[in-house]
Amino acid sequence: VFLAAERYRHEVVAGDTPASVAAALASQLNADSYVSASASGAEIHLEFAPEAGGLQLDAGGATSLPATITVRGTPRVGVMVAATLGTTRHDYRVKNGDTTESIASALASLLNADTQADATADGSTINVTLASGQTSVSLSVEVSVPLSATVTAPAGLRAITPAQHFTPGIATASNDVRAALGETLPVVPGTIALAGTVEPGQTLTVTLADVPYAYTTVEGDTLQTVATRIAEVISADPNVAATANTSSAANPTISLTLKDPNFSTPVGFLTTVTPADATLFALSTSAETTESTQVAVSFAGPVKGFAGLYQVNFTVPTDAPDNPATKLTIFQNLIVFGSVTQFDIFSNRVTFPVKKE
């Protein structure tokens, strides 16, 4: 069970029942500083009950504009803060490194983009007034904790057959290697394409910002049912909607869109399939990526005299900020049967410290 970015898990052991699993998880969840949890049989009941000192939004009792909203408490990654003007909701998901001042600034920017109001941030305080021509606009504020739950089956015994032998030929496709500094993730709106074969016990996880949404395949699943199920799970996210397109039996897709087109915070998404030898594949594509700077690659290829060693040379931009934890990713287009596709394949992200001398 995930509450914001916090993960609570119970590994089932011999003798467990649905009720004992619920009790074990409820005990862990009850320790979370934002909720009160209790188990009743096989059910877990959760109530929003933040402890003193947790993140708060205080409008001073105001229910309409003008109003002053104050951000208080200790920020926690993944927690949502929201202000609703009339029927339009504006929410912001707390990120790593946020302060009450940065949260107030981000929420003020969202409110100021609303045609009903003018908003400015002053430290941890947001001043919201009626926009020109408006006579009355209702206001409500809230803090919430995104919730998701997954069940992951252990890998069972599998028989692996030899790989199919293809007819020898010559591939004429060429591909340029690219590199980027920063967390390179596709941004919503985007598309996830499914391929391969479906076997029970494979888990497809789509992580939106820091919140994972997962579906584990069962007997009888197809690519189309997996696309439909994971789209239903993802659509529980407060900011992102997912739609399954199952018209293609071989390659169904899931389209990710923002529920609020005016939501200004980029929502990066990461798609993974486990276990590592899964026969189900998921490929992501998007027009934008998060917090990354593409760098110039001067050479990419095998190193002469070293079997299996591949080298990539690139230039760090002069305006790259000092960061001992900068992430580096190498990527290129996926090539299938000698043809370049529209999908990128990424290396694992590694730490690449950047320091100006």
Salt bridges, closest charged atoms under 4 A:
GLU11 OE1 - ARG9 NH2 3.72
ASP16 OD2 - HIS10 NE2 2.88
ASP32 OD2 - ARG76 NH2 2.85
GLU43 OE1 - HIS45 NE2 3.56
ASP58 OD2 - ARG72 NH1 2.61
ASP91 OD2 - ARG89 NE 3.27
ASP114 OD2 - HIS90 NE2 2.70
GLU142 OE2 - ARG89 NH1 2.93
GLU183 OE1 - ARG349 NE 2.71
GLU199 OE1 - ARG158 NH2 3.04
ASP237 OD1 - ARG93 NH2 3.24
ASP277 OD2 - ARG158 NH1 3.18
ASP322 OD2 - LYS355 NZ 3.98
ASP344 OD1 - ARG178 NH2 2.94
